[in-house]
Amino acid sequence: MSGREAGGFAYLEVLLGIVILGLAVATMGAGLQSTRTALTERGVEEVAEYLVQDGLAWVQRLGRRDDNFPSSWGREIFESVLRLYDDVDDVDGLVQSPVSDQAGEEFDATWSRSFVVESVDPAAPDVVVADNSTDLMRVRVAALRGNVEAAAEVMLLWRTP
């Protein structure tokens, strides 16, 4: 025999096997980490989109015009809590933190939600005009995680009686 017993492995063969096995385990670990990161990011996107859609649905249910104060914009002095908001322009400038959805579920403190309501030109809805000067409003709802905007949507609403 030439330095090798029948049925045994040489040192080089064992070393090569260990290297190949190590690379396989490292590749699997990297794949699992990549999957975990993708799932975490997808979870953040889903929560953000849910919070935005929940905010839009809430705003759509509010009145479009405040009959008691038709020339006012924003919250009136007595509208100190969300349940007292009675028309869309009341939410202008609102930042919710922590965020609760309409069902009352509260999200962790890393989430916040902001609302911007602007009067816009009906002929050019991308042009902002003076508050309450037209019957078309642009509402933007954004969900933020930390200080990073994770999702946002815009809708147009007419100030109908």
Secondary structure, DSSP 8 states (H G I E B T S, - for coil): --S--TT---HHHHHHHHHHHHHHHHHHHHHHHHHHHHHHHHHHHHHHHHHHHHHHHHHHHSBSS-SSSTT--S--TT--SGGG--BGGGGTT-EESS-B-TT--B--TTEEEEEEEEEEETTEEEEE-STTSSSEEEEEEEEEETTEEEEEEEEEEE---
